[in-house]
Amino acid sequence: MEKGTLVRWNAEKGFGFIKPETSNSKDVFIHISILKQMARKPVVGDQINYFSEWQSDGKIKAIKANIEGVAINAANPSNRQNRQRQQKPKSSSGLVIPLLLLLGIGIFGFKKYDEMTATPVLTNHDIEQMEFNPVKNFRCESGKTHCSQMRSCAEATFYIKNCPGTKMDGDRDGVPCERQWCN
């Protein structure tokens, strides 16, 4: 711990400067916040015991200090026992609202997911309304590339979508064999 004398003090702004006991040292900046545990505020001429550190701007600042011969308040916030006495018990009500909110969002999300993945139940009426489209089994056969080799519009459409090298959509509009099958 270093020692020095408080040579300047600005009571309005709460800071001042300590002249260190070592004669060649620069004055040390001190702020009131590090003396808040003292029984009284500092005055010019007080002997100060302090720890200091160099700041990035090249100045020295007191980081922990006390006024020699002045009592330290029993209600020192840095005193662990006093802090424990002053702490209020934490209430769990601060957690209830976020947990309820999270639970509500989870339930809402689960219901939406359940709606999206639910398998619809078909009635006889639904089945009667459906169109019957028998599956046509087409497969790509080598050499079948022109409309004259097709037997229907469905077969020609299958070929242009699934088989390479077809020559059935001259205008490239996605409809094959417009003059023969798909008119």
Secondary structure, 3 states (H helix, E strand, C coil): CEEEEEEEEECCCCEEEEEECCCCCCCEEEEHHHHCCECCCCCCCCEEEEEEEECCCCCEEEEEEEECCCCECCCCCCCHHHHHHHCCCCCCHHHHHHHHHHHHHHHHHHHHHHHHHCCCCCCHHHHHHCCCCCCCCCCCCCCCCCHHHCCCHHHHHHHHHHCCCCCCCCCCCCCCCCCCCCC
